[in-house]
Amino acid sequence: MTTLFRSRSSFAWRSSLALALAVGLASPALAGDLSADVKKALSTAKVGQSRIGISIVDVTNGSALVSIRDDETFIPASNMKVLSSGAALLTLGADYHFKTTFAVEATREANRETTRLIITGSGDPALADPDVLRAMEPAMTVDAVLAGIVGAVTKSGVTTLKEIVLDDRVFDREYVHPSWSTHHLLAAYGSEICGLNFHHNIIRYFPKPSPQGPGSAPILNIEPAAPWLNIINKAETVAETRNTLWMHRPFTTNDITVQGQIGGKQNIEKNVTIHDGATFLGRLLADRLSTAGVRIDGPTPTEPNVRLATPDELFTPTKTLAIISTPITDVLYHCNTHSDNLYAESLLKATGHAITKEPGSWANGTTVVRMLLAEKVSPQAASSTTIIDGSGLSRDNAVSPATFTSWLRVLANSSSGPVFVASLAKPGEDGTLEKRFKGPGKLTCSVAAKSGMLNQVRSLSGYVTHPATGKRLAFSILANNVTGDADSAVLKLHEDVVKLADQWLVEQATMTTRVPEPR
């Protein structure tokens, strides 16, 4: 029987089927083109003996679009923050706040009432961070923060304190990771990590040539002022314009020595890390409270009773004087956009504490990250990944590009995905990508990523998202053994690969809009 007529619905169904098959066949071809283009970019890049792994996946369906040594592990440098900050967000939640509580405890001893000031920390890395204070509107100073705390104490009517107790037990007291190189430990990016961080656990100093002329010791203005510190000034004022000043100290004390030369009219700011930030905060408050007329017991007037809480000590605060709170979104921003190591390690230890209820540590923090990798990605991803710290300062970390992109996909598809993506650096904006992607080839899509750098290590992992379709790719580009002139070539390769992913997304969007509607 010959059919003379065909129903419109039947024609539409067959046309739709043909269209679906065409699109289905087109997608792998496009994916193949992206892989071929990335391989070509890698083959022509002058990266020398650098070992490079690249993974690009579709965040929606998980399909691998580019896989180049993507299952090999690499030293990731600061790309470790992608794991630690993501784990913290999944564990603590997007509404979590780090809180520091200032309270008094009044007790009766030997027929007299005594009062203690109890400061309880949550590991907040932002507490009086100088960069945070400068960015506030209006800007604040660390002295203003201390004055506010002192004001809360004096307004409560306290005139005498038996002691100031620093409860830093939310974290352990292993302040620096044993695998960190010692040459990192005096710079601000190598600050100690404790349960009561304050002022980024650094002091800033503003040196000036002495008015007494060449040969005399320069003037050193310290912020925050800490008159009890033992500062040995071995530096020298010189006639010519020069600045070779540097501060150093033994790693377990705050005995600071200043050396070098300075001359000419210069506005110089330098910093050095301090040891045991919790006790340092206690001494600062004791000094400011004493100046405000509050007497603090101690062996001598210049040695107030300031101590850390003992392991099993219990407190029964009588009155809370003040609470300083920092939302996790702010902490994530400084961790990922500005690549701040103190913030990353605080997030890691807070994650360990939240799950184990024990003091947060590198041991329990990394265990939680590994557990989440096994649960959210795969047991193989967890077993093949070496997690030592949260910041990537350790060279013993090892992660594959495929693990990073799988983890990024998990985060993007979670309820906290927008918060995590927002925490990453963007090209041309404030942060580590501010000066990146300025060469030929303008980006059409939005890029949010975490960069990483250690000696002979360059990494970049993140997302490329089409502004109209919302289609998103996760990428990870890891390079090790980067030496000599290869450094700039590797950084260019990072950007070239991201631009290729950008172009691929644009082409896909264009192809979708050009497909005729079935009739």
C-alpha positions in Angstrom: 0.0 0.0 0.0 1.3 3.4 -1.0 1.0 6.2 1.6 0.1 9.4 0.0 -0.1 11.5 3.1 2.1 11.8 6.2 0.8 13.4 9.4 2.6 16.5 10.7 3.1 14.9 14.1 4.9 11.9 12.5 7.1 14.2 10.4 7.9 16.3 13.4 8.9 13.2 15.5 11.1 11.9 12.7 12.7 15.3 12.2 13.3 15.6 15.9 14.9 12.2 16.0 17.2 13.1 13.1 18.1 16.4 14.8 18.9 14.6 18.0 21.1 12.1 16.2 22.8 15.0 14.4 23.5 16.9 17.6 24.6 13.7 19.4 27.1 13.0 16.6 28.3 16.6 16.6 29.1 16.8 20.3 31.9 14.2 20.3 33.4 15.8 17.2 33.5 19.2 19.1 35.0 17.5 22.1 37.6 15.9 19.9 38.4 19.2 18.4 39.0 20.7 21.9 41.3 17.8 22.8 43.2 18.1 19.5 43.6 21.9 19.9 44.9 21.5 23.5 47.3 18.8 22.4 48.5 21.1 19.6 49.0 24.0 22.1 51.0 21.8 24.4 53.2 20.4 21.6 54.1 23.9 20.4 54.6 25.4 23.9 58.3 26.0 24.8 58.0 24.4 28.2 61.3 22.5 28.1 61.4 19.4 30.4 58.3 20.5 32.3 55.9 17.6 33.1 52.3 18.8 32.4 49.0 17.2 33.1 45.7 18.6 31.8 42.1 17.7 32.5 38.9 19.4 31.2 35.5 17.9 32.0 31.9 18.9 31.4 30.5 19.9 34.8 26.9 18.8 33.9 27.5 15.2 32.8 31.1 14.6 33.8 32.4 13.7 30.3 36.1 14.1 29.9 36.9 16.5 27.1 40.6 16.7 27.5 42.8 14.0 29.2 46.5 14.5 29.1 48.4 12.7 31.8 45.4 13.5 33.9 45.7 10.5 36.2 49.3 11.2 37.1 49.9 13.0 40.4 51.7 16.4 40.6 52.8 18.7 43.3 49.8 21.1 43.2 51.2 24.1 45.2 48.3 26.4 46.2 45.8 24.4 44.1 45.5 22.4 47.4 43.3 25.2 48.6 40.6 23.9 46.1 40.5 20.7 48.2 40.7 22.2 51.7 38.4 25.1 51.1 35.9 22.9 49.3 35.9 20.4 52.1 35.4 23.1 54.7 32.4 24.5 52.8 30.8 21.0 52.4 31.5 20.3 56.1 30.8 23.6 57.9 28.2 24.9 55.5 27.8 28.3 53.7 26.2 29.9 56.8 29.1 29.1 59.2 30.8 31.9 61.2 34.1 31.8 62.9 33.6 33.4 66.3 36.0 34.8 69.0 34.4 35.3 72.4 35.6 37.6 75.1 34.0 36.8 78.5 34.7 37.3 82.3 34.5 34.6 84.9 34.0 35.7 88.5 34.7 33.3 91.3 35.2 33.5 95.0 38.5 32.5 96.4 39.7 32.9 100.0 36.8 35.1 100.9 37.4 37.5 98.0 36.0 37.7 94.5 38.4 37.3 91.6 37.8 37.8 87.9 39.4 36.3 84.9 39.2 37.3 81.3 38.6 34.3 79.1 39.2 34.6 75.4 37.8 31.6 73.4 38.9 31.2 69.8 37.5 29.3 66.8 40.6 29.6 64.7 39.3 32.7 62.9 42.2 33.7 60.5 40.6 37.1 59.9 40.7 38.5 63.4 42.4 41.9 63.1 44.1 40.8 59.9 45.8 44.0 58.7 44.7 43.5 55.1 41.1 43.0 56.3 41.2 46.1 58.5 42.6 48.2 55.6 39.8 47.1 53.3 37.0 48.0 55.7 35.0 51.2 55.1 36.1 53.2 56.9 39.5 51.5 57.4 40.3 50.3 60.9 43.6 49.8 62.7 44.7 47.0 65.0 44.8 49.6 67.8 41.2 50.3 67.2 40.3 46.6 67.5 42.2 46.3 70.8 40.7 49.5 72.1 37.2 48.1 71.4 37.9 45.0 73.4 39.4 47.0 76.3 36.4 49.3 76.2 34.1 46.3 76.6 36.1 45.1 79.6 36.1 48.5 81.4 32.5 49.2 80.6 31.6 46.0 82.4 33.0 47.5 85.6 36.1 45.2 85.8 39.0 47.0 87.6 41.1 44.0 88.5 41.9 40.7 86.8 43.4 37.6 88.3 44.6 36.5 84.8 43.9 36.5 81.1 43.3 33.0 79.8 43.5 32.2 76.1 41.4 29.2 75.1 42.9 28.2 71.8 42.0 24.5 72.2 39.8 24.4 69.0 43.1 23.6 67.3 46.1 21.7 68.4 49.3 23.6 69.2 51.4 22.3 66.2 51.8 25.8 64.8 53.8 25.0 61.7 53.8 21.8 59.6 57.0 19.8 59.9 57.2 19.4 56.1 57.3 23.2 55.5 60.7 24.6 54.4 62.1 26.8 57.2 62.7 29.7 54.7 59.0 30.2 54.6 58.4 30.5 58.3 59.3 34.2 58.9 57.3 35.6 56.0 53.7 36.5 56.3 52.7 33.7 53.9 54.3 31.3 56.4 52.5 32.5 59.5 51.8 30.1 62.3 48.4 28.5 62.6 46.6 28.5 66.0 43.2 28.5 67.6 43.5 32.2 68.4 45.0 33.9 65.4 45.5 37.7 65.7 46.8 40.3 63.2 47.7 37.4 60.8 50.2 36.3 63.5 52.7 38.9 62.3 54.0 42.2 63.4 54.6 45.0 60.9 57.5 47.5 61.3 58.0 50.8 59.7 61.7 51.7 59.8 63.2 55.2 59.2 66.8 56.4 59.1 67.9 57.9 62.3 68.1 61.7 62.5 71.5 61.2 64.2 72.9 60.3 60.8 75.0 57.5 59.3 76.2 54.8 61.6 73.4 55.1 64.1 70.6 52.6 64.5 67.4 53.4 62.5 64.0 54.1 64.2 61.7 51.2 64.3 57.9 51.7 64.7 56.2 48.4 65.5 52.5 47.6 64.8 50.9 46.5 67.0 53.1 48.1 69.6 54.4 45.4 71.9 56.8 47.0 74.4 57.7 43.8 76.1 59.2 42.2 73.0 62.9 41.8 72.9 63.9 43.6 69.7 67.6 43.7 69.0 68.3 46.6 66.6 71.6 45.8 64.8 70.6 47.8 61.7 72.4 50.9 60.5 71.5 54.2 59.0 73.5 55.1 55.9 73.9 58.3 53.8 72.7 57.0 50.5 69.2 55.8 49.6 69.2 52.2 50.5 66.9 49.5 52.1 68.3 46.1 53.0 66.6 45.8 56.3 65.3 42.4 57.5 64.0 40.9 60.7 64.6 37.4 62.0 64.0 35.4 65.1 64.4 31.8 66.4 61.4 29.8 65.3 60.2 29.1 68.9 60.6 32.6 70.5 59.7 36.2 69.8 63.3 37.5 70.3 63.6 39.6 67.1 66.8 40.9 65.6 66.8 43.6 62.9 69.7 43.8 60.5 70.7 45.6 57.3 70.9 49.2 56.2 68.5 52.0 55.5 69.0 55.6 54.1 67.1 58.3 52.3 63.4 59.3 52.6 61.4 56.2 52.1 58.0 54.9 53.3 58.8 51.3 54.1 56.6 48.6 55.5 58.0 45.1 56.4 56.7 42.3 58.5 57.8 39.2 60.4 55.8 36.3 61.9 55.4 36.0 65.6 55.4 32.8 67.6 52.3 31.6 69.6 49.7 34.1 68.4 47.3 33.3 71.2 49.7 34.3 74.0 50.8 37.3 71.9 47.1 38.5 71.8 46.9 38.0 75.6 50.0 40.1 76.2 48.7 42.9 73.9 45.4 43.0 75.8 47.2 43.0 79.2 49.3 46.0 78.1 46.3 47.9 76.8 44.1 47.1 79.9 46.9 48.2 82.2 47.1 51.5 80.4 43.3 51.8 80.8 43.6 51.4 84.5 42.8 47.7 84.9 45.2 45.9 87.2 46.3 42.4 86.3 47.9 40.2 88.8 51.3 38.8 88.1 54.8 38.2 89.5 55.8 41.8 88.6 53.9 44.8 87.2 55.6 44.0 83.8 54.8 40.3 83.9 51.0 39.9 84.0 49.3 36.6 84.4 48.7 35.6 80.8 48.4 31.9 79.9 47.0 29.3 77.6 44.1 27.1 78.7 45.1 23.7 80.0 43.9 20.6 78.1 40.9 19.6 80.3 40.2 23.0 81.9 36.5 24.0 82.2 35.2 27.6 82.3 31.9 29.0 83.6 31.8 32.5 82.1 29.7 35.0 84.2 29.2 37.5 81.4 30.0 37.7 77.7 31.6 41.0 76.9 32.0 40.8 73.1 31.9 38.4 70.2 33.8 39.0 66.9 32.3 37.0 64.1 33.6 36.3 60.5 31.5 34.6 57.9 33.0 31.6 56.1 32.4 33.4 52.8 35.0 36.0 53.8 37.4 33.4 54.8 36.9 31.5 51.6 37.5 34.7 49.6 40.8 35.4 51.2 41.8 31.7 50.9 41.1 31.4 47.2 41.1 34.8 45.6 44.2 36.0 47.6 45.7 32.5 48.2 46.3 33.2 51.9 47.9 30.2 53.5 46.8 31.0 57.1 43.1 31.0 55.9 43.5 27.7 54.1 45.1 26.0 57.1 42.5 27.4 59.5 39.8 26.1 57.2 41.4 22.7 57.2 41.8 22.5 61.0 38.3 23.8 61.5 37.0 21.0 59.3 38.9 18.4 61.3 37.5 19.8 64.5 34.0 19.9 63.2 33.9 16.2 62.4 36.1 14.7 65.1 35.2 17.1 68.0 38.9 17.0 68.8 41.3 19.9 68.5 41.6 20.6 64.7 44.9 19.3 63.3 46.7 18.6 60.1 46.1 14.9 60.9 42.3 15.0 61.3 41.8 17.8 58.8 43.5 15.9 56.0 41.7 12.7 57.0 38.3 14.5 56.5 39.3 15.7 53.1 40.4 12.2 52.1 37.1 10.8 53.4 35.1 13.4 51.4 37.1 12.6 48.2 36.3 8.9 48.7 32.6 9.6 49.3 32.1 12.4 46.7 34.5 11.4 43.9 35.8 7.8 44.3 37.9 5.6 46.6 40.5 5.5 43.9 40.7 9.3 43.9 41.2 9.3 47.6 43.8 6.6 47.7 45.9 8.1 44.9 45.9 11.6 46.5 48.5 12.6 49.1 47.1 15.3 51.4 49.7 16.9 53.7 48.4 20.4 54.4 45.6 22.7 53.3 47.5 25.5 51.7 49.9 23.6 49.4 53.0 25.0 51.1 54.2 21.4 51.5 56.0 19.8 48.5 54.8 16.4 49.7 51.2 17.0 48.5 50.3 15.0 45.3 47.1 15.4 43.3 46.1 14.4 39.7 44.4 16.8 37.3 41.5 14.4 37.0 41.0 14.4 40.8 40.8 18.2 40.8 38.3 18.4 38.0 36.1 15.7 39.5 36.2 17.5 42.9 35.4 20.9 41.1 32.5 19.2 39.5 31.2 18.0 42.9 31.5 21.4 44.4 29.8 23.2 41.4 26.9 20.8 41.6 26.5 21.1 45.3 24.0 23.5 47.0 27.0 25.6 48.0 28.4 25.7 44.4 27.7 29.4 43.9 29.5 30.3 47.1 32.6 28.3 46.1 32.7 29.6 42.6 32.4 33.2 43.9 35.4 32.6 46.2 37.8 32.0 43.3 39.9 34.6 41.6 38.7 36.2 38.4 40.9 37.7 35.6 41.2 41.4 35.8 39.8 41.6 39.3 41.3 41.8 42.7 43.4 38.7 43.6 46.0 36.4 42.1 44.5 36.6 38.5 44.3 40.4 38.4 47.1 40.6 35.8 46.4 37.3 34.0 44.7 36.8 30.6 45.7 40.2 29.3 47.3 39.0 26.1 45.7 38.3 22.6 42.4 36.5 22.6 39.7 38.1 24.7 37.7 35.8 26.9 34.0 35.6 26.1 33.1 33.3 29.0 33.7 33.9 32.7 36.7 32.3 34.4 37.0 31.6 38.1 40.2 29.8 39.1 42.8 29.1 41.7 46.5 29.6 40.7 49.4 27.9 42.4 53.2 28.5 42.6 56.1 26.9 44.3 59.7 26.5 43.1 59.4 24.6 39.7 55.6 24.3 40.2 52.9 26.2 38.3 49.2 25.3 38.5 45.8 26.6 37.6 42.4 24.9 38.2 38.9 26.2 38.1 35.9 26.9 35.9 35.0 28.3 32.5 31.3 29.3 32.3 29.3 30.5 29.2 27.4 33.7 30.2 24.3 32.9 28.1 23.9 29.1 28.3 25.4 28.6 31.8 27.3 25.6 30.4 30.4 25.1 32.6 33.7 23.3 32.2 36.0 22.4 35.0 39.7 22.4 34.2 43.0 21.6 35.9 46.5 22.4 34.4 49.4 21.2 36.6 53.0 21.6 35.7 56.1 20.3 37.6 59.8 20.5 36.9 59.4 24.0 35.5 62.8 25.5 35.2 64.4 28.6 33.6 62.7 30.2 30.7 60.0 27.6 30.7 58.2 29.5 33.5 56.6 32.2 31.3 55.8 29.6 28.7 53.9 27.4 31.2 51.9 30.4 32.4 51.1 31.2 28.8 50.1 27.6 28.2 47.7 27.9 31.2 46.0 30.8 29.5 46.0 29.3 26.1 44.3 26.1 27.3 41.6 28.2 29.2 41.1 30.3 26.0 40.6 27.2 24.0 38.0 26.0 26.4 36.4 29.4 26.2 36.2 29.2 22.4 34.8 25.7 22.6 31.9 26.8 24.8 31.2 29.7 22.4 31.2 27.4 19.4 28.8 25.0 21.2 26.5 27.8 22.0 26.6 29.1 18.4 25.9 25.6 17.0 22.9 25.2 19.4 21.4 28.5 18.3 21.8 27.8 14.6 20.0 24.4 14.7 16.6 24.9 12.9 13.5 24.2 14.8 11.7 20.9 13.7 8.5 21.3 11.8 
